[in-house]
Amino acid sequence: MVVLRVIGWLLLVAALLALGWDIFLSIHDASLHMTPALAVWHRLSPGSLNLAQSAIEHIAKSAWDPTVLAVLRQAIWLVLGIPGLLLAILTRTRKRRRFGR
């Protein structure tokens, strides 16, 4: 659980940094700017993107184009932020309640 919580918080930090970058670019260019996750992945590691595409197409031929690409075309802060938020919420520590107080 601790590892998943740390991963969730790291994803949230990365999403906030990406959101800050998109806000900076939007202000600088005076137009709305949202960096797609696909562009970031392609810029960081095009080989792993091609490998992921071929692996997903090998498992399910029609899964890459309508579903995975639809997610990867969204803003990077959204793609990182939603799973990060879910992991952070689902793995949070809960205080034990003492009965009688």
C-alpha positions in Angstrom: 0.0 0.0 0.0 2.8 2.4 0.8 4.4 1.9 -2.7 1.0 2.7 -4.4 0.6 5.8 -2.2 4.0 7.0 -3.2 3.3 6.4 -6.8 0.0 8.2 -6.5 1.7 11.3 -5.0 4.5 11.2 -7.6 1.9 11.2 -10.3 0.1 14.1 -8.7 3.3 16.1 -8.5 4.1 15.4 -12.1 0.6 16.4 -13.1 0.9 19.7 -11.2 4.2 20.4 -12.9 2.7 19.7 -16.3 -0.3 21.9 -15.5 2.1 24.7 -14.4 4.0 24.3 -17.7 0.8 24.4 -19.8 -0.4 27.5 -17.8 3.0 29.2 -18.5 2.8 28.4 -22.2 -0.8 29.6 -22.4 0.2 32.9 -20.8 3.3 33.2 -22.9 1.5 32.5 -26.2 -1.7 34.3 -25.2 -3.7 31.2 -26.2 -4.9 28.0 -24.5 -2.2 25.4 -24.6 -2.6 21.8 -23.4 0.3 19.4 -24.1 -1.0 15.9 -25.1 0.4 12.9 -23.3 1.2 11.3 -26.7 3.6 14.2 -27.6 5.4 14.0 -24.2 5.8 10.2 -24.4 7.0 10.5 -28.0 9.5 13.2 -27.0 10.8 11.2 -24.0 11.0 7.7 -25.5 9.7 7.1 -29.0 11.0 3.5 -28.9 8.9 2.6 -25.9 5.9 4.2 -27.4 6.3 2.0 -30.5 6.8 -1.0 -28.3 3.7 -0.3 -26.3 1.7 0.2 -29.5 2.8 -3.1 -31.0 2.3 -5.0 -27.7 -1.3 -3.6 -27.3 -2.1 -4.3 -30.9 -0.8 -7.8 -30.5 -3.1 -8.4 -27.5 -6.1 -6.7 -28.9 -5.9 -5.4 -32.5 -8.6 -2.8 -32.1 -7.7 -1.5 -28.7 -4.9 0.9 -29.6 -6.7 3.3 -32.0 -10.0 4.0 -30.4 -9.2 3.7 -26.7 -5.5 4.1 -25.9 -5.0 6.9 -28.5 -8.0 8.7 -27.1 -6.5 8.7 -23.7 -3.0 9.7 -24.9 -4.4 12.6 -26.9 -5.7 14.2 -23.6 -3.6 16.7 -21.7 -0.7 15.2 -19.8 -1.7 16.7 -16.5 -5.1 15.0 -16.8 -3.6 11.6 -17.8 -1.2 11.7 -14.9 -3.5 13.5 -12.4 -6.6 11.2 -12.5 -4.7 7.9 -11.7 -2.5 9.8 -9.2 -5.6 11.2 -7.4 -7.3 7.8 -7.3 -4.2 6.1 -5.9 -3.7 8.8 -3.3 -7.3 8.6 -2.2 -7.6 4.8 -2.2 -4.4 4.2 -0.3 -4.7 7.0 2.3 -4.2 6.0 5.9 -7.3 6.2 8.0 -7.2 7.1 11.6 -8.7 4.5 13.9 -11.6 5.6 15.9 -11.7 4.9 19.5 -15.1 4.1 20.8 -16.2 5.8 24.0 -14.6 9.2 23.3 
